[in-house]
Amino acid sequence: MSRALTIIGASARAAASSAARAGFSVYAADLFADVDLRRICQTAIQTPYPEGLSEIVAGPQPGGWMYTGALENHHALVDKLAVLRPLWGNAGSVLREVRDPLRVYAVLRGAGLPAPMVAKGSASLSRDFRWLRKSLHSAGGANVSHWNPQTELPDDSADNYFQEAIDGESCSAVYVADKHSAVMLGVTRQLIGTAWTGASGFRYSGSIGPVALSASAMSQFEAIGIALARAFGLVGVFGVDAVVNADGVWSVEVNPRYTASTELLDSAFGIQAVELHVQACELGTLPQAPGVAEGRCFGKAILFATKGFMVSPELYAQLDAGNGSGRSQFADIPAIGSIVQTGWPIVTILAEGTDELNVLNELRHRALEAKSWWSG
């Protein structure tokens, strides 16, 4: 198995870090090429995105390649790139199926698992339920909104679908699959539209975990991963976003690639998920479930810009303080002179503690302090 790996996606830093710790020689390309990613490996900025990826994947570097978010929305491009070098991940044919919400709904309900109702058009929506309108090609909670069939104009756009709105806690599970089954690495709680991060609506703004839910919820999460892996032939690391309530675990989206919350499980369990991903893709081997990380909880929060600005040398120095010493509080650090536009991610806050509340409070404290550095 080659120990060289190309990683591409909107943000490659977390996966590149996991791969580097596992001993891979990494070449990465993403939308930002942040300073800490450049310290880990050879790095390029993806331009144009995603059209410019062919040139990157076809480069002289050895080894296979994998993708992070949101290339699952470009299944034809994934198949095109897979011709250029070995793909360690799910092929375009798998992506077409597993990103179809009607297919996912049928698989989960067929396995006796909870799943919110879905529809491709608004004409058939029942007024007895609350609905969300989602884009078929979004990621990170973008382009998701509440939909009221009594007051909204009809929407039969081929780019949208409708999903029953479920109340509960937003969680995400991470798995490793071998096309036939899956092992769950852990579950994290999600920060969605969290105001103190600068996010709104349904935008993903961070995770905390691993969390220990009820035995029935954890068992249901495990069954969801196995059912999806078996039905769609999933391979490697993938994630499932879900809403958890008293009625069960309601899967709302499948992310058939390395997910944003995976790095927290790496830290909690002392694993390298990218190593497990490559072993599953290349050798068809599954890991043992990590178990319980008692007394160890990790968190990340993504801060978004509420107005545009340029990264000054002073701001860069504050964000980069302690980097490389094992005490850095920030990741995805933009370079001096970078232009951050309104709504863009600025930086990722990292925290560690003994429990969820401790980590959440630390993330909020660091967010408040950091925002004062660029808001005056």
C-alpha positions in Angstrom: 0.0 0.0 0.0 1.4 3.4 -1.0 2.2 5.8 1.8 1.7 8.8 -0.5 -1.7 10.5 -0.6 -3.3 13.5 -2.4 -6.2 15.1 -0.5 -8.6 17.5 -2.1 -11.8 19.3 -1.1 -13.1 22.6 0.2 -11.0 22.2 3.3 -8.2 19.6 3.6 -6.5 20.5 6.8 -8.1 18.1 9.2 -7.7 15.1 6.9 -4.2 16.1 6.0 -3.2 16.3 9.6 -4.7 12.8 10.3 -2.8 11.4 7.3 0.5 13.0 8.2 0.3 11.6 11.8 -0.2 8.2 10.2 3.0 8.5 8.3 1.6 9.4 4.8 3.5 11.8 2.5 0.6 14.2 1.8 -0.1 16.6 -1.0 -3.2 18.7 -0.4 -5.3 21.2 -2.3 -8.3 23.2 -1.0 -10.0 26.6 -1.3 -7.8 28.3 1.3 -4.3 26.8 1.6 -4.2 28.0 5.2 -0.9 28.5 7.0 -1.2 25.4 9.2 -2.1 23.2 6.2 1.1 24.4 4.5 3.1 23.4 7.5 1.8 19.8 7.3 2.3 19.1 3.6 2.8 20.4 0.1 -0.2 22.5 -0.6 -2.0 24.2 -3.5 -5.1 26.4 -3.8 -7.8 25.0 -5.9 -8.5 27.4 -8.7 -10.9 27.3 -10.4 -13.1 25.1 -8.1 -13.9 22.4 -8.9 -12.8 22.5 -12.5 -9.1 22.9 -11.6 -8.9 19.6 -9.7 -8.1 17.6 -12.8 -4.7 19.3 -13.1 -4.0 18.8 -9.4 -4.9 15.1 -9.3 -3.0 14.5 -12.5 0.2 16.0 -11.0 3.6 14.2 -10.6 3.0 13.3 -6.9 2.7 9.5 -6.3 0.0 7.5 -4.6 -3.8 7.5 -4.4 -6.2 10.3 -3.7 -9.2 11.0 -1.5 -11.7 13.9 -1.2 -13.3 15.8 1.6 -16.5 18.0 1.4 -18.2 18.9 -0.8 -17.0 16.9 -3.7 -19.8 14.3 -3.1 -21.9 16.7 -5.1 -19.8 16.3 -8.2 -20.1 12.6 -9.0 -19.1 12.9 -12.6 -16.0 14.8 -11.7 -15.0 12.2 -9.1 -15.2 9.5 -11.8 -13.2 11.6 -14.1 -10.5 12.1 -11.5 -10.5 8.4 -10.6 -9.1 7.6 -14.0 -6.0 9.8 -13.3 -4.9 8.0 -10.1 -6.3 5.4 -7.7 -9.3 6.7 -5.8 -9.5 5.9 -2.0 -13.1 6.6 -1.5 -16.6 6.3 -3.0 -16.9 6.3 -6.7 -19.3 8.6 -8.6 -21.8 5.7 -9.1 -22.0 5.3 -5.4 -22.4 9.1 -4.8 -25.3 9.3 -7.3 -27.2 6.8 -5.3 -26.4 7.7 -1.7 -27.0 11.4 -2.3 -30.5 10.7 -3.5 -32.7 11.4 -0.5 -35.5 9.2 -1.8 -33.2 6.2 -2.1 -31.8 6.8 1.4 -35.3 7.1 2.8 -36.3 3.8 1.2 -33.2 2.0 2.5 -33.6 3.2 6.1 -37.4 2.6 6.3 -36.8 -0.8 4.6 -34.4 -1.6 7.5 -37.0 -0.6 10.1 -35.1 2.6 11.0 -36.6 6.1 11.5 -36.3 8.5 8.6 -38.0 11.8 7.9 -40.4 11.9 5.0 -39.0 13.3 1.7 -40.4 14.6 -1.5 -38.9 16.0 -4.7 -41.6 18.6 -5.4 -43.8 20.8 -3.2 -47.2 19.9 -4.7 -47.5 16.7 -2.7 -46.5 18.1 0.7 -48.9 17.4 3.5 -50.0 20.5 5.5 -50.1 18.3 8.6 -46.3 18.3 8.8 -43.5 20.9 9.0 -41.0 20.8 6.1 -37.5 21.9 5.2 -36.4 22.9 1.7 -32.9 21.6 0.9 -30.6 21.8 -2.1 -29.5 18.5 -3.6 -26.0 19.9 -4.1 -25.3 21.7 -0.8 -23.1 21.0 2.1 -22.5 22.2 5.7 -26.2 23.2 6.1 -26.1 25.8 3.3 -29.3 26.4 1.3 -31.6 24.9 3.9 -34.7 26.7 5.0 -38.1 26.2 6.6 -40.9 25.6 4.1 -44.6 26.2 4.7 -46.8 24.6 2.1 -49.7 26.9 3.1 -47.9 30.1 2.4 -45.0 29.4 0.0 -45.3 29.5 -3.8 -44.9 26.0 -5.5 -41.3 24.9 -5.9 -40.6 22.0 -8.3 -37.0 22.9 -9.0 -34.8 19.9 -9.9 -32.1 21.2 -7.6 -34.3 21.1 -4.4 -36.1 18.6 -2.3 -38.2 18.7 0.8 -37.7 16.9 4.1 -39.9 16.6 7.1 -38.6 18.8 9.9 -37.8 16.8 13.0 -37.2 18.3 16.5 -34.4 17.1 18.6 -30.6 17.2 19.1 -28.4 17.5 16.1 -25.7 14.8 16.1 -23.4 13.2 13.7 -21.9 9.7 13.6 -18.7 8.7 11.8 -18.1 5.2 10.3 -15.6 3.1 8.4 -17.1 0.9 5.8 -15.9 -2.0 3.6 -18.8 -2.0 1.0 -20.6 -4.7 3.0 -20.7 -3.5 6.6 -19.5 -0.6 8.8 -17.9 0.1 12.2 -19.0 3.2 14.0 -16.1 5.3 15.3 -18.2 7.6 17.5 -20.9 10.2 17.7 -20.5 14.0 18.2 -23.0 16.7 18.9 -23.3 19.4 16.2 -23.3 23.2 16.5 -25.9 24.4 13.9 -26.5 28.0 13.1 -24.8 29.0 16.4 -25.0 32.7 16.7 -21.8 33.3 18.7 -19.8 31.7 15.8 -21.3 34.2 13.4 -23.4 31.5 11.8 -27.2 31.4 11.3 -29.9 29.2 9.9 -28.8 25.6 9.5 -25.2 26.3 8.8 -22.7 23.8 10.4 -20.5 25.7 12.8 -18.8 23.0 14.8 -18.9 19.8 16.8 -18.3 18.5 20.4 -17.6 14.9 21.3 -17.5 12.1 21.5 -20.9 11.9 23.2 -22.5 9.0 24.9 -26.2 8.8 24.1 -28.6 6.3 25.4 -27.9 2.6 24.6 -30.8 2.5 22.2 -29.7 5.6 20.3 -26.1 4.3 20.0 -27.5 1.0 18.8 -29.7 2.7 16.2 -26.7 4.8 15.0 -24.7 1.6 14.5 -27.6 0.0 12.6 -27.9 3.0 10.3 -24.3 2.8 9.3 -24.5 -0.9 8.5 -27.7 -0.5 6.5 -26.3 2.3 4.4 -22.9 0.6 3.8 -24.6 -2.6 2.7 -27.2 -0.9 0.5 -24.9 1.5 -1.3 -21.6 -0.3 -1.2 -20.0 2.5 0.8 -16.2 2.3 1.5 -13.9 4.1 3.8 -14.9 6.9 6.2 -18.3 8.4 5.9 -20.7 10.3 8.2 -24.4 10.5 8.9 -26.1 13.7 10.3 -29.1 13.0 12.4 -31.6 14.4 14.8 -32.0 12.5 18.0 -35.2 12.6 20.1 -37.3 10.3 22.2 -38.6 8.5 19.1 -35.2 7.5 17.8 -32.3 8.6 15.6 -33.6 10.3 12.4 -31.0 10.4 9.7 -31.2 13.7 7.7 -28.1 13.5 5.5 -25.4 11.1 4.4 -21.9 12.4 3.9 -20.0 9.7 1.9 -16.5 11.0 2.8 -14.2 12.2 5.6 -16.3 14.6 7.7 -15.6 17.7 9.7 -16.2 16.0 13.0 -13.8 13.1 12.4 -10.8 14.9 13.8 -12.4 15.1 17.2 -12.6 11.3 17.3 -9.0 11.1 16.2 -8.1 13.1 19.2 -10.3 11.4 21.7 -9.4 7.8 20.8 -5.8 8.3 19.6 -6.6 7.0 16.1 -5.8 8.2 12.6 -9.1 8.0 10.7 -7.4 8.5 7.3 -5.3 5.4 8.0 -8.5 3.4 8.7 -10.0 4.9 5.6 -7.2 3.9 3.3 -7.0 0.4 4.8 -10.8 -0.1 4.2 -10.5 1.2 0.6 -7.3 -0.7 -0.4 -7.5 -3.8 1.7 -11.1 -4.1 2.6 -10.4 -4.3 6.3 -12.5 -2.8 9.1 -11.1 -1.5 12.5 -12.4 -2.5 15.9 -14.8 0.0 17.5 -12.7 2.5 19.6 -14.8 2.1 22.7 -15.3 4.9 25.3 -13.2 8.0 25.8 -14.0 8.6 29.5 -13.1 12.0 30.8 -11.9 13.2 27.4 -14.1 15.5 25.3 -13.0 17.7 22.3 -14.6 20.5 20.4 -14.3 22.7 17.4 -16.1 25.8 16.4 -15.9 27.6 13.1 -16.0 31.4 13.2 -17.7 33.2 10.3 -17.2 36.7 9.2 -20.1 39.1 9.7 -18.3 41.7 7.7 -15.3 41.6 5.4 -11.7 42.4 6.4 -8.1 41.7 5.6 -5.9 39.6 7.9 -3.3 41.9 9.5 0.1 40.8 10.8 -1.3 41.5 14.4 -4.3 39.3 13.9 -2.2 36.5 12.3 0.2 36.6 15.3 -2.7 36.2 17.8 -4.3 33.3 15.9 -0.9 31.6 15.4 0.3 31.9 19.0 1.4 28.6 20.3 1.2 26.8 17.0 3.6 23.9 17.0 4.0 23.9 20.7 1.0 21.6 21.4 -1.0 24.4 22.9 -2.6 26.0 19.8 -6.2 27.1 20.2 -6.8 27.7 16.5 -6.7 25.9 13.2 -7.3 26.8 9.6 -5.3 29.9 10.1 -5.4 32.4 7.2 -2.2 34.0 6.0 -1.3 37.7 6.4 -3.0 39.7 3.7 -5.8 37.2 3.2 -9.2 38.8 2.3 -12.1 37.4 4.3 -15.4 38.2 2.8 -18.8 38.4 4.7 -20.1 34.9 5.4 -16.7 33.2 4.9 -15.1 31.0 7.6 -12.3 32.9 9.3 -10.7 30.3 11.6 -11.5 27.1 13.6 -11.3 27.2 17.4 -10.2 24.0 19.2 -10.8 23.0 22.8 -10.4 20.1 25.1 -12.1 19.3 28.4 -13.6 16.7 30.7 -17.2 17.0 29.4 -19.4 18.7 26.9 -20.3 21.7 29.0 -16.7 22.4 29.8 -15.7 22.2 26.2 -18.7 24.3 25.0 -17.9 27.1 27.6 -14.2 27.1 26.5 -15.2 27.4 22.8 -17.5 30.3 23.6 -14.9 32.0 25.7 -12.3 31.7 22.9 -14.8 32.9 20.3 -15.6 36.0 22.2 -12.0 36.8 22.7 -11.1 36.1 19.0 -13.9 38.2 17.6 -12.6 41.2 19.4 -9.4 41.0 17.5 -11.0 41.7 14.1 -14.1 43.6 15.1 -12.3 46.2 17.2 
